[in-house]
Amino acid sequence: MRFVAEPVARLVEEFNKLPGIGPKSAQRLAYHLLRSSDEEAKALAEAILTLKEKIKLCSICFNNTDCDPCLICQDKERDHSKICVVEKPSDILPLERTGKYNGVYHVVHGTINPAHGIGPEKLKIKELLARLQNGSVTEVIVATNPNVESETMAMYLQKIITPLGIRVTRLARGLPFGAELEYADDLTLGQALENRRDF
């Protein structure tokens, strides 16, 4: 980008770091912002800064939130006897969109991957086990992505939770292997939730 002004080139470079944004999309976004009003550009910049300043992890489920505990954990109408375990906060939104689940969540923030030095101790698994100690949870739904690393973690969770006398279920297969929850359509995800099965 030799002939592009340095501020534009820098913004294109930053946009290009975002998931799903290639060089051409990054360039389109940068030039769109350049054409936008000062107010629009400032509103975007402020939204990004506010996001980084205000969002923290819920002390119960470890979802992203601007209040602690998060709104889901605070909700007395939800079924707190069911915990749906997901890998990342963005996995909660598609599950919520189905309208088929009224329990609570637990975000483990990754998968077990010994090849990359990620064992259970680097995830929010001990925090999950702590939530299971008071005897009020009757079911843990393992809603991990259908891939090898996630499968390893699902098996590990099943192995450590089942001895506690808690039912461990999985999302029904209907989600293609290798796909991510965040990109699944609502109908497929809803059916997978409704047809979950025992481990």
Rosetta constraint file for C-alpha pairs under 8 A:
AtomPair CA 1 CA 9 HARMONIC 6.57 0.50
AtomPair CA 4 CA 8 HARMONIC 6.63 0.50
AtomPair CA 4 CA 9 HARMONIC 6.06 0.50
AtomPair CA 5 CA 9 HARMONIC 6.22 0.50
AtomPair CA 6 CA 10 HARMONIC 6.03 0.50
AtomPair CA 7 CA 11 HARMONIC 6.25 0.50
AtomPair CA 8 CA 12 HARMONIC 6.17 0.50
AtomPair CA 8 CA 30 HARMONIC 6.53 0.50
AtomPair CA 8 CA 31 HARMONIC 7.73 0.50
AtomPair CA 9 CA 13 HARMONIC 6.13 0.50
AtomPair CA 10 CA 14 HARMONIC 6.26 0.50
AtomPair CA 11 CA 15 HARMONIC 6.14 0.50
AtomPair CA 11 CA 26 HARMONIC 7.99 0.50
AtomPair CA 11 CA 30 HARMONIC 6.08 0.50
AtomPair CA 12 CA 16 HARMONIC 6.03 0.50
AtomPair CA 12 CA 23 HARMONIC 7.34 0.50
AtomPair CA 12 CA 26 HARMONIC 5.02 0.50
AtomPair CA 12 CA 27 HARMONIC 5.27 0.50
AtomPair CA 12 CA 29 HARMONIC 7.66 0.50
AtomPair CA 12 CA 30 HARMONIC 5.73 0.50
AtomPair CA 13 CA 17 HARMONIC 6.70 0.50
AtomPair CA 13 CA 23 HARMONIC 7.95 0.50
AtomPair CA 13 CA 26 HARMONIC 7.33 0.50
AtomPair CA 14 CA 18 HARMONIC 7.32 0.50
AtomPair CA 15 CA 21 HARMONIC 6.76 0.50
AtomPair CA 15 CA 26 HARMONIC 5.00 0.50
AtomPair CA 15 CA 29 HARMONIC 7.62 0.50
AtomPair CA 15 CA 30 HARMONIC 7.72 0.50
AtomPair CA 16 CA 21 HARMONIC 5.43 0.50
AtomPair CA 16 CA 22 HARMONIC 5.56 0.50
AtomPair CA 16 CA 23 HARMONIC 5.67 0.50
AtomPair CA 16 CA 25 HARMONIC 7.77 0.50
AtomPair CA 16 CA 26 HARMONIC 5.20 0.50
AtomPair CA 17 CA 21 HARMONIC 7.20 0.50
AtomPair CA 21 CA 25 HARMONIC 5.64 0.50
AtomPair CA 21 CA 26 HARMONIC 6.00 0.50
AtomPair CA 22 CA 26 HARMONIC 6.03 0.50
AtomPair CA 23 CA 27 HARMONIC 6.16 0.50
AtomPair CA 24 CA 28 HARMONIC 6.23 0.50
AtomPair CA 25 CA 29 HARMONIC 6.15 0.50
AtomPair CA 26 CA 30 HARMONIC 6.19 0.50
AtomPair CA 27 CA 31 HARMONIC 6.21 0.50
AtomPair CA 28 CA 32 HARMONIC 6.00 0.50
AtomPair CA 29 CA 33 HARMONIC 6.23 0.50
AtomPair CA 30 CA 34 HARMONIC 6.24 0.50
AtomPair CA 31 CA 35 HARMONIC 6.30 0.50
AtomPair CA 32 CA 36 HARMONIC 6.23 0.50
AtomPair CA 33 CA 37 HARMONIC 7.94 0.50
AtomPair CA 33 CA 41 HARMONIC 6.31 0.50
AtomPair CA 36 CA 40 HARMONIC 6.15 0.50
AtomPair CA 36 CA 41 HARMONIC 6.51 0.50
AtomPair CA 37 CA 41 HARMONIC 6.41 0.50
AtomPair CA 38 CA 42 HARMONIC 6.04 0.50
AtomPair CA 39 CA 43 HARMONIC 6.01 0.50
AtomPair CA 40 CA 44 HARMONIC 6.32 0.50
AtomPair CA 41 CA 45 HARMONIC 6.28 0.50
AtomPair CA 42 CA 46 HARMONIC 5.98 0.50
AtomPair CA 43 CA 47 HARMONIC 6.06 0.50
AtomPair CA 44 CA 48 HARMONIC 6.32 0.50
AtomPair CA 45 CA 49 HARMONIC 6.29 0.50
AtomPair CA 46 CA 50 HARMONIC 5.93 0.50
AtomPair CA 47 CA 51 HARMONIC 6.05 0.50
AtomPair CA 48 CA 52 HARMONIC 6.43 0.50
AtomPair CA 49 CA 53 HARMONIC 6.13 0.50
AtomPair CA 50 CA 54 HARMONIC 5.75 0.50
AtomPair CA 50 CA 55 HARMONIC 7.95 0.50
AtomPair CA 51 CA 55 HARMONIC 5.69 0.50
AtomPair CA 54 CA 66 HARMONIC 5.63 0.50
AtomPair CA 55 CA 64 HARMONIC 6.16 0.50
AtomPair CA 55 CA 65 HARMONIC 5.33 0.50
AtomPair CA 55 CA 66 HARMONIC 4.84 0.50
AtomPair CA 56 CA 64 HARMONIC 5.63 0.50
AtomPair CA 56 CA 65 HARMONIC 5.50 0.50
AtomPair CA 56 CA 66 HARMONIC 6.19 0.50
AtomPair CA 56 CA 67 HARMONIC 7.92 0.50
AtomPair CA 57 CA 61 HARMONIC 7.95 0.50
AtomPair CA 57 CA 62 HARMONIC 4.82 0.50
AtomPair CA 57 CA 63 HARMONIC 5.44 0.50
AtomPair CA 57 CA 64 HARMONIC 4.80 0.50
AtomPair CA 57 CA 65 HARMONIC 5.87 0.50
AtomPair CA 57 CA 68 HARMONIC 7.83 0.50
AtomPair CA 58 CA 62 HARMONIC 4.50 0.50
AtomPair CA 58 CA 63 HARMONIC 5.41 0.50
AtomPair CA 58 CA 64 HARMONIC 6.33 0.50
AtomPair CA 58 CA 65 HARMONIC 6.02 0.50
AtomPair CA 58 CA 67 HARMONIC 7.43 0.50
AtomPair CA 58 CA 68 HARMONIC 5.35 0.50
AtomPair CA 58 CA 69 HARMONIC 5.20 0.50
AtomPair CA 58 CA 70 HARMONIC 5.51 0.50
AtomPair CA 59 CA 68 HARMONIC 6.52 0.50
AtomPair CA 59 CA 69 HARMONIC 6.10 0.50
AtomPair CA 60 CA 69 HARMONIC 6.46 0.50
AtomPair CA 60 CA 73 HARMONIC 7.22 0.50
AtomPair CA 60 CA 106 HARMONIC 7.79 0.50
AtomPair CA 61 CA 73 HARMONIC 7.29 0.50
AtomPair CA 61 CA 105 HARMONIC 5.95 0.50
AtomPair CA 61 CA 106 HARMONIC 4.39 0.50
AtomPair CA 61 CA 107 HARMONIC 5.98 0.50
AtomPair CA 62 CA 89 HARMONIC 7.95 0.50
AtomPair CA 62 CA 106 HARMONIC 6.41 0.50
AtomPair CA 62 CA 107 HARMONIC 5.43 0.50
AtomPair CA 62 CA 108 HARMONIC 7.50 0.50
AtomPair CA 62 CA 124 HARMONIC 7.94 0.50
AtomPair CA 63 CA 70 HARMONIC 7.40 0.50
AtomPair CA 63 CA 88 HARMONIC 7.84 0.50
AtomPair CA 63 CA 89 HARMONIC 5.24 0.50
AtomPair CA 63 CA 106 HARMONIC 7.25 0.50
AtomPair CA 63 CA 107 HARMONIC 5.95 0.50
AtomPair CA 64 CA 70 HARMONIC 7.84 0.50
AtomPair CA 64 CA 89 HARMONIC 6.25 0.50
AtomPair CA 65 CA 69 HARMONIC 7.93 0.50
AtomPair CA 65 CA 70 HARMONIC 5.56 0.50
AtomPair CA 65 CA 71 HARMONIC 7.93 0.50
AtomPair CA 66 CA 70 HARMONIC 7.32 0.50
AtomPair CA 67 CA 71 HARMONIC 7.43 0.50
AtomPair CA 69 CA 73 HARMONIC 6.03 0.50
AtomPair CA 69 CA 74 HARMONIC 6.22 0.50
AtomPair CA 70 CA 74 HARMONIC 6.21 0.50
AtomPair CA 71 CA 75 HARMONIC 6.10 0.50
AtomPair CA 72 CA 78 HARMONIC 7.62 0.50
AtomPair CA 72 CA 104 HARMONIC 6.52 0.50
AtomPair CA 73 CA 104 HARMONIC 6.44 0.50
AtomPair CA 73 CA 105 HARMONIC 7.99 0.50
AtomPair CA 78 CA 102 HARMONIC 5.24 0.50
AtomPair CA 78 CA 103 HARMONIC 5.31 0.50
AtomPair CA 78 CA 104 HARMONIC 6.83 0.50
AtomPair CA 79 CA 102 HARMONIC 5.86 0.50
AtomPair CA 79 CA 103 HARMONIC 4.37 0.50
AtomPair CA 79 CA 104 HARMONIC 6.74 0.50
AtomPair CA 80 CA 103 HARMONIC 5.62 0.50
AtomPair CA 80 CA 104 HARMONIC 5.79 0.50
AtomPair CA 80 CA 136 HARMONIC 7.71 0.50
AtomPair CA 80 CA 137 HARMONIC 6.93 0.50
AtomPair CA 81 CA 103 HARMONIC 7.09 0.50
AtomPair CA 81 CA 136 HARMONIC 5.66 0.50
AtomPair CA 81 CA 137 HARMONIC 4.06 0.50
AtomPair CA 81 CA 138 HARMONIC 5.36 0.50
AtomPair CA 81 CA 139 HARMONIC 6.60 0.50
AtomPair CA 82 CA 103 HARMONIC 5.08 0.50
AtomPair CA 82 CA 104 HARMONIC 6.25 0.50
AtomPair CA 82 CA 137 HARMONIC 5.85 0.50
AtomPair CA 82 CA 138 HARMONIC 6.19 0.50
AtomPair CA 82 CA 139 HARMONIC 4.91 0.50
AtomPair CA 82 CA 140 HARMONIC 5.87 0.50
AtomPair CA 82 CA 141 HARMONIC 7.35 0.50
AtomPair CA 83 CA 103 HARMONIC 6.07 0.50
AtomPair CA 83 CA 104 HARMONIC 5.00 0.50
AtomPair CA 83 CA 105 HARMONIC 5.02 0.50
AtomPair CA 83 CA 106 HARMONIC 6.51 0.50
AtomPair CA 83 CA 137 HARMONIC 7.27 0.50
AtomPair CA 83 CA 139 HARMONIC 6.49 0.50
AtomPair CA 83 CA 140 HARMONIC 4.92 0.50
AtomPair CA 83 CA 141 HARMONIC 6.14 0.50
AtomPair CA 84 CA 103 HARMONIC 7.16 0.50
AtomPair CA 84 CA 104 HARMONIC 6.24 0.50
AtomPair CA 84 CA 105 HARMONIC 4.60 0.50
AtomPair CA 84 CA 106 HARMONIC 6.13 0.50
AtomPair CA 84 CA 140 HARMONIC 5.80 0.50
AtomPair CA 84 CA 141 HARMONIC 4.51 0.50
AtomPair CA 84 CA 142 HARMONIC 6.01 0.50
AtomPair CA 84 CA 143 HARMONIC 6.42 0.50
AtomPair CA 85 CA 105 HARMONIC 5.79 0.50
AtomPair CA 85 CA 106 HARMONIC 4.79 0.50
AtomPair CA 85 CA 107 HARMONIC 5.94 0.50
AtomPair CA 85 CA 108 HARMONIC 7.11 0.50
AtomPair CA 85 CA 140 HARMONIC 7.02 0.50
AtomPair CA 85 CA 141 HARMONIC 6.01 0.50
AtomPair CA 85 CA 142 HARMONIC 5.03 0.50
AtomPair CA 85 CA 143 HARMONIC 5.63 0.50
AtomPair CA 85 CA 144 HARMONIC 7.19 0.50
AtomPair CA 86 CA 91 HARMONIC 6.26 0.50
AtomPair CA 86 CA 92 HARMONIC 7.18 0.50
AtomPair CA 86 CA 105 HARMONIC 7.29 0.50
AtomPair CA 86 CA 106 HARMONIC 6.28 0.50
AtomPair CA 86 CA 107 HARMONIC 5.03 0.50
AtomPair CA 86 CA 108 HARMONIC 6.39 0.50
AtomPair CA 86 CA 109 HARMONIC 7.91 0.50
AtomPair CA 86 CA 142 HARMONIC 6.86 0.50
AtomPair CA 86 CA 143 HARMONIC 5.28 0.50
AtomPair CA 86 CA 144 HARMONIC 5.47 0.50
AtomPair CA 87 CA 91 HARMONIC 6.96 0.50
AtomPair CA 87 CA 107 HARMONIC 5.57 0.50
AtomPair CA 87 CA 108 HARMONIC 5.22 0.50
AtomPair CA 87 CA 109 HARMONIC 5.12 0.50
AtomPair CA 87 CA 110 HARMONIC 5.07 0.50
AtomPair CA 87 CA 111 HARMONIC 6.68 0.50
AtomPair CA 87 CA 143 HARMONIC 7.88 0.50
AtomPair CA 87 CA 144 HARMONIC 6.02 0.50
AtomPair CA 87 CA 145 HARMONIC 7.72 0.50
AtomPair CA 88 CA 92 HARMONIC 7.71 0.50
AtomPair CA 88 CA 107 HARMONIC 5.64 0.50
AtomPair CA 88 CA 108 HARMONIC 6.70 0.50
AtomPair CA 88 CA 109 HARMONIC 4.99 0.50
AtomPair CA 88 CA 110 HARMONIC 6.45 0.50
AtomPair CA 89 CA 93 HARMONIC 7.83 0.50
AtomPair CA 89 CA 107 HARMONIC 6.24 0.50
AtomPair CA 89 CA 109 HARMONIC 7.65 0.50
AtomPair CA 90 CA 94 HARMONIC 7.80 0.50
AtomPair CA 90 CA 182 HARMONIC 6.23 0.50
AtomPair CA 91 CA 95 HARMONIC 6.87 0.50
AtomPair CA 91 CA 181 HARMONIC 5.73 0.50
AtomPair CA 91 CA 182 HARMONIC 5.18 0.50
AtomPair CA 92 CA 96 HARMONIC 6.14 0.50
AtomPair CA 92 CA 105 HARMONIC 7.70 0.50
AtomPair CA 93 CA 97 HARMONIC 6.18 0.50
AtomPair CA 93 CA 182 HARMONIC 7.57 0.50
AtomPair CA 94 CA 98 HARMONIC 6.66 0.50
AtomPair CA 94 CA 181 HARMONIC 7.02 0.50
AtomPair CA 94 CA 182 HARMONIC 6.05 0.50
AtomPair CA 94 CA 183 HARMONIC 7.96 0.50
AtomPair CA 94 CA 184 HARMONIC 7.44 0.50
AtomPair CA 94 CA 185 HARMONIC 7.89 0.50
AtomPair CA 94 CA 186 HARMONIC 6.69 0.50
AtomPair CA 94 CA 189 HARMONIC 7.56 0.50
AtomPair CA 95 CA 99 HARMONIC 7.50 0.50
AtomPair CA 95 CA 100 HARMONIC 7.80 0.50
AtomPair CA 95 CA 101 HARMONIC 7.19 0.50
AtomPair CA 95 CA 186 HARMONIC 7.81 0.50
AtomPair CA 95 CA 189 HARMONIC 6.83 0.50
AtomPair CA 95 CA 190 HARMONIC 7.31 0.50
AtomPair CA 96 CA 100 HARMONIC 7.48 0.50
AtomPair CA 96 CA 101 HARMONIC 6.74 0.50
AtomPair CA 97 CA 186 HARMONIC 6.63 0.50
AtomPair CA 98 CA 186 HARMONIC 5.40 0.50
AtomPair CA 98 CA 187 HARMONIC 7.05 0.50
AtomPair CA 98 CA 189 HARMONIC 6.85 0.50
AtomPair CA 98 CA 190 HARMONIC 5.02 0.50
AtomPair CA 99 CA 190 HARMONIC 7.56 0.50
AtomPair CA 100 CA 190 HARMONIC 6.10 0.50
AtomPair CA 100 CA 193 HARMONIC 6.97 0.50
AtomPair CA 100 CA 194 HARMONIC 6.93 0.50
AtomPair CA 101 CA 193 HARMONIC 7.39 0.50
AtomPair CA 106 CA 128 HARMONIC 6.82 0.50
AtomPair CA 107 CA 124 HARMONIC 7.07 0.50
AtomPair CA 108 CA 123 HARMONIC 5.43 0.50
AtomPair CA 108 CA 124 HARMONIC 4.44 0.50
AtomPair CA 108 CA 125 HARMONIC 6.13 0.50
AtomPair CA 109 CA 123 HARMONIC 5.95 0.50
AtomPair CA 109 CA 124 HARMONIC 6.60 0.50
AtomPair CA 110 CA 123 HARMONIC 6.49 0.50
AtomPair CA 111 CA 118 HARMONIC 7.42 0.50
AtomPair CA 111 CA 123 HARMONIC 7.44 0.50
AtomPair CA 111 CA 149 HARMONIC 6.05 0.50
AtomPair CA 111 CA 150 HARMONIC 5.72 0.50
AtomPair CA 111 CA 153 HARMONIC 6.02 0.50
AtomPair CA 112 CA 118 HARMONIC 5.43 0.50
AtomPair CA 112 CA 119 HARMONIC 5.16 0.50
AtomPair CA 112 CA 120 HARMONIC 6.01 0.50
AtomPair CA 112 CA 123 HARMONIC 7.86 0.50
AtomPair CA 112 CA 149 HARMONIC 6.21 0.50
AtomPair CA 112 CA 150 HARMONIC 7.24 0.50
AtomPair CA 112 CA 152 HARMONIC 6.76 0.50
AtomPair CA 112 CA 153 HARMONIC 5.48 0.50
AtomPair CA 113 CA 117 HARMONIC 6.40 0.50
AtomPair CA 113 CA 118 HARMONIC 4.89 0.50
AtomPair CA 113 CA 119 HARMONIC 6.35 0.50
AtomPair CA 113 CA 149 HARMONIC 6.06 0.50
AtomPair CA 114 CA 118 HARMONIC 5.28 0.50
AtomPair CA 114 CA 119 HARMONIC 6.00 0.50
AtomPair CA 118 CA 122 HARMONIC 6.06 0.50
AtomPair CA 118 CA 123 HARMONIC 7.92 0.50
AtomPair CA 119 CA 123 HARMONIC 7.30 0.50
AtomPair CA 120 CA 124 HARMONIC 7.77 0.50
AtomPair CA 120 CA 125 HARMONIC 6.37 0.50
AtomPair CA 121 CA 125 HARMONIC 7.16 0.50
AtomPair CA 121 CA 126 HARMONIC 7.40 0.50
AtomPair CA 124 CA 128 HARMONIC 6.51 0.50
AtomPair CA 125 CA 129 HARMONIC 6.36 0.50
AtomPair CA 126 CA 130 HARMONIC 6.23 0.50
AtomPair CA 127 CA 131 HARMONIC 6.48 0.50
AtomPair CA 128 CA 132 HARMONIC 6.63 0.50
AtomPair CA 129 CA 133 HARMONIC 6.68 0.50
AtomPair CA 129 CA 161 HARMONIC 7.70 0.50
AtomPair CA 132 CA 136 HARMONIC 7.31 0.50
AtomPair CA 132 CA 137 HARMONIC 6.01 0.50
AtomPair CA 137 CA 166 HARMONIC 7.14 0.50
AtomPair CA 138 CA 166 HARMONIC 5.29 0.50
AtomPair CA 138 CA 167 HARMONIC 6.13 0.50
AtomPair CA 139 CA 166 HARMONIC 5.66 0.50
AtomPair CA 139 CA 167 HARMONIC 4.64 0.50
AtomPair CA 139 CA 168 HARMONIC 5.78 0.50
AtomPair CA 139 CA 169 HARMONIC 7.28 0.50
AtomPair CA 140 CA 166 HARMONIC 7.12 0.50
AtomPair CA 140 CA 167 HARMONIC 6.27 0.50
AtomPair CA 140 CA 168 HARMONIC 4.91 0.50
AtomPair CA 140 CA 169 HARMONIC 6.30 0.50
AtomPair CA 141 CA 168 HARMONIC 5.92 0.50
AtomPair CA 141 CA 169 HARMONIC 4.79 0.50
AtomPair CA 141 CA 170 HARMONIC 5.58 0.50
AtomPair CA 141 CA 171 HARMONIC 7.20 0.50
AtomPair CA 142 CA 154 HARMONIC 6.42 0.50
AtomPair CA 142 CA 157 HARMONIC 7.99 0.50
AtomPair CA 142 CA 168 HARMONIC 7.17 0.50
AtomPair CA 142 CA 169 HARMONIC 6.08 0.50
AtomPair CA 142 CA 170 HARMONIC 4.91 0.50
AtomPair CA 142 CA 171 HARMONIC 6.76 0.50
AtomPair CA 143 CA 170 HARMONIC 6.21 0.50
AtomPair CA 143 CA 171 HARMONIC 5.73 0.50
AtomPair CA 144 CA 150 HARMONIC 5.71 0.50
AtomPair CA 144 CA 151 HARMONIC 7.49 0.50
AtomPair CA 144 CA 154 HARMONIC 6.92 0.50
AtomPair CA 144 CA 181 HARMONIC 7.78 0.50
AtomPair CA 145 CA 150 HARMONIC 5.70 0.50
AtomPair CA 145 CA 151 HARMONIC 7.70 0.50
AtomPair CA 145 CA 177 HARMONIC 7.97 0.50
AtomPair CA 145 CA 178 HARMONIC 7.30 0.50
AtomPair CA 145 CA 179 HARMONIC 6.71 0.50
AtomPair CA 145 CA 180 HARMONIC 5.36 0.50
AtomPair CA 145 CA 181 HARMONIC 6.08 0.50
AtomPair CA 146 CA 150 HARMONIC 6.40 0.50
AtomPair CA 146 CA 151 HARMONIC 6.63 0.50
AtomPair CA 146 CA 175 HARMONIC 7.17 0.50
AtomPair CA 146 CA 176 HARMONIC 6.96 0.50
AtomPair CA 146 CA 177 HARMONIC 4.71 0.50
AtomPair CA 146 CA 178 HARMONIC 5.36 0.50
AtomPair CA 146 CA 179 HARMONIC 6.27 0.50
AtomPair CA 146 CA 180 HARMONIC 7.16 0.50
AtomPair CA 147 CA 151 HARMONIC 5.98 0.50
AtomPair CA 147 CA 177 HARMONIC 5.87 0.50
AtomPair CA 147 CA 178 HARMONIC 4.85 0.50
AtomPair CA 147 CA 179 HARMONIC 7.49 0.50
AtomPair CA 148 CA 152 HARMONIC 6.29 0.50
AtomPair CA 149 CA 153 HARMONIC 6.49 0.50
AtomPair CA 150 CA 154 HARMONIC 6.08 0.50
AtomPair CA 151 CA 155 HARMONIC 6.19 0.50
AtomPair CA 152 CA 156 HARMONIC 6.27 0.50
AtomPair CA 153 CA 157 HARMONIC 6.12 0.50
AtomPair CA 154 CA 158 HARMONIC 6.16 0.50
AtomPair CA 155 CA 159 HARMONIC 6.16 0.50
AtomPair CA 156 CA 160 HARMONIC 6.39 0.50
AtomPair CA 157 CA 161 HARMONIC 5.91 0.50
AtomPair CA 158 CA 162 HARMONIC 5.75 0.50
AtomPair CA 158 CA 168 HARMONIC 6.25 0.50
AtomPair CA 158 CA 199 HARMONIC 6.95 0.50
AtomPair CA 159 CA 163 HARMONIC 7.40 0.50
AtomPair CA 160 CA 164 HARMONIC 7.70 0.50
AtomPair CA 161 CA 165 HARMONIC 7.44 0.50
AtomPair CA 161 CA 166 HARMONIC 6.48 0.50
AtomPair CA 161 CA 168 HARMONIC 7.20 0.50
AtomPair CA 162 CA 166 HARMONIC 5.64 0.50
AtomPair CA 162 CA 167 HARMONIC 6.57 0.50
AtomPair CA 162 CA 168 HARMONIC 6.53 0.50
AtomPair CA 167 CA 198 HARMONIC 7.25 0.50
AtomPair CA 168 CA 198 HARMONIC 5.93 0.50
AtomPair CA 168 CA 199 HARMONIC 5.83 0.50
AtomPair CA 169 CA 196 HARMONIC 6.20 0.50
AtomPair CA 169 CA 197 HARMONIC 5.12 0.50
AtomPair CA 169 CA 198 HARMONIC 4.21 0.50
AtomPair CA 169 CA 199 HARMONIC 5.11 0.50
AtomPair CA 170 CA 196 HARMONIC 5.33 0.50
AtomPair CA 170 CA 197 HARMONIC 5.49 0.50
AtomPair CA 170 CA 198 HARMONIC 6.35 0.50
AtomPair CA 170 CA 199 HARMONIC 6.11 0.50
AtomPair CA 171 CA 192 HARMONIC 5.15 0.50
AtomPair CA 171 CA 193 HARMONIC 5.44 0.50
AtomPair CA 171 CA 195 HARMONIC 6.94 0.50
AtomPair CA 171 CA 196 HARMONIC 4.35 0.50
AtomPair CA 171 CA 197 HARMONIC 6.66 0.50
AtomPair CA 172 CA 191 HARMONIC 7.69 0.50
AtomPair CA 172 CA 192 HARMONIC 4.51 0.50
AtomPair CA 172 CA 193 HARMONIC 6.70 0.50
AtomPair CA 172 CA 194 HARMONIC 7.91 0.50
AtomPair CA 172 CA 195 HARMONIC 5.31 0.50
AtomPair CA 172 CA 196 HARMONIC 4.44 0.50
AtomPair CA 172 CA 197 HARMONIC 6.18 0.50
AtomPair CA 173 CA 192 HARMONIC 6.38 0.50
AtomPair CA 174 CA 188 HARMONIC 6.49 0.50
AtomPair CA 174 CA 189 HARMONIC 7.89 0.50
AtomPair CA 174 CA 191 HARMONIC 7.69 0.50
AtomPair CA 174 CA 192 HARMONIC 6.06 0.50
AtomPair CA 175 CA 179 HARMONIC 6.91 0.50
AtomPair CA 175 CA 184 HARMONIC 7.39 0.50
AtomPair CA 175 CA 188 HARMONIC 6.76 0.50
AtomPair CA 175 CA 189 HARMONIC 7.17 0.50
AtomPair CA 175 CA 192 HARMONIC 7.18 0.50
AtomPair CA 179 CA 183 HARMONIC 7.44 0.50
AtomPair CA 179 CA 184 HARMONIC 7.45 0.50
AtomPair CA 180 CA 184 HARMONIC 6.64 0.50
AtomPair CA 181 CA 189 HARMONIC 7.72 0.50
AtomPair CA 184 CA 188 HARMONIC 6.84 0.50
AtomPair CA 184 CA 189 HARMONIC 6.30 0.50
AtomPair CA 185 CA 189 HARMONIC 6.23 0.50
AtomPair CA 186 CA 190 HARMONIC 5.84 0.50
AtomPair CA 187 CA 191 HARMONIC 6.17 0.50
AtomPair CA 188 CA 192 HARMONIC 6.17 0.50
AtomPair CA 189 CA 193 HARMONIC 6.22 0.50
AtomPair CA 190 CA 194 HARMONIC 6.23 0.50
AtomPair CA 191 CA 195 HARMONIC 5.94 0.50
AtomPair CA 192 CA 196 HARMONIC 5.95 0.50
